[in-house]
């Protein structure tokens, strides 16, 4: 009889720490109240530079290891300079990152070794909305489609279940698919 | 009598081109159908690298001047390596870029010279949602607050109207504040 191999699954996710955090936050729900932040500065035209550095969580101010900077702009076909991805493409980047992190975490928890996880995202938008041509056309996406190609030691059904569980717990999936109140204030400086 | 100064407003936005595009797309609405895209590749743990390069619009495939790359990750307090902003912060970056580009465009159209436009964004999130502690807590933001500090040749009322008009035509504001259908598919590769 062949001896069963000891398979060590390592997707680089510390599931014990996450489960520990879940226990800790179940005890002290106030620590689970996070505030995520970004600041931005207009550069010129449609070009903006944003920074992400601080956030609040576990009851105190937190800092990323470094400041993360992002340029957004509009493409040349809108007579802009294309100094960065468009803001709507950046939202797709957030969705990809959120769902993929979830897939790695759930896979680790389920003992599924991942080899590669690729996502392809596409979102339709009818520009008659933002250009004010047709008031019945929304400004945002008319829908988003995400396709994951997952290479892993798992069946198609297991992979589908993995991706479905990630979607179920994804913050950005929820932000895009469900309404969120956004308050915008303006001050003359 | 003092001679009125000729004030040339230049926010770096080519409003004539945008109005021309609006006229053109009013004639040919099919050209207004855009498809925005991103692709991503899991790196390790919660770290993902995304790219933005191609999109579809004006009836044909389009390309950015360069590939725009983005790293997303989770912070160290979630036992991750903090190799990039979190996906939810990236969504805030998109909102900042979209509203700011709109402010510059509307200001140009209204003859308002901007000197600086700063945005501060904050979004609350109760982590009991994504951690599955409390099924009544949503995964996403419980709300977003954006404060714009605008230095411009305009009154407080004009600045408020400017920001309100940008919000009214913002794609990312709409994506966050209104529901969008997101379809996620998984394939074993």
Interface residues (C-beta under 8 A of the other chain):
Chain A: X11 X12 X13 X14 X17 X18 X21 X22 X25 X26 X29 X32 X33 X34 X35 X36 X37 X38 X39 X40 X41 X42 X44 X45 X46 X47 X48 X50 X52 X55 X57 X58 X62 X64 X65 X66 X68 X70 X72 X73 X74 X75 X76 X77 X78 X79 X80 X82 X84 X85 X86 X87 X88 X89 X90 X91 X92 X93 X94 X95 X96 X97 X98 X99 X100 X101 X103 X104 X105 X114 X116 X117 X118 X119 X120 X121 X122 X123 X124 X125 X126 X127 X128 X129 X130 X131 X132 X133 X134 X138 X139 X140 X141 X142 X143 X144 X145 X146 X147 X148 X149 X150 X151 X152 X154 X155 X156 X159 X160 X162 X163 X164 X167 X169 X170 X171 X172 X173 X174 X175 X176 X177 X178 X179 X180 X181 X182 X183 X184 X185 X186 X187 X188 X189
Chain B: X11 X12 X13 X14 X17 X18 X21 X22 X25 X26 X29 X32 X33 X34 X35 X36 X37 X38 X39 X40 X41 X42 X44 X45 X46 X47 X48 X50 X52 X55 X57 X58 X62 X64 X65 X66 X68 X70 X72 X73 X74 X75 X76 X77 X78 X79 X80 X82 X84 X85 X86 X87 X88 X89 X90 X91 X92 X93 X94 X95 X96 X97 X98 X99 X100 X101 X103 X104 X105 X114 X116 X117 X118 X119 X120 X121 X122 X123 X124 X125 X126 X127 X128 X129 X130 X131 X132 X133 X134 X138 X139 X140 X141 X142 X143 X144 X145 X146 X147 X148 X149 X150 X151 X152 X154 X155 X156 X159 X160 X162 X163 X164 X167 X169 X170 X171 X172 X173 X174 X175 X176 X177 X178 X179 X180 X181 X182 X183 X184 X185 X186 X187 X188 X189
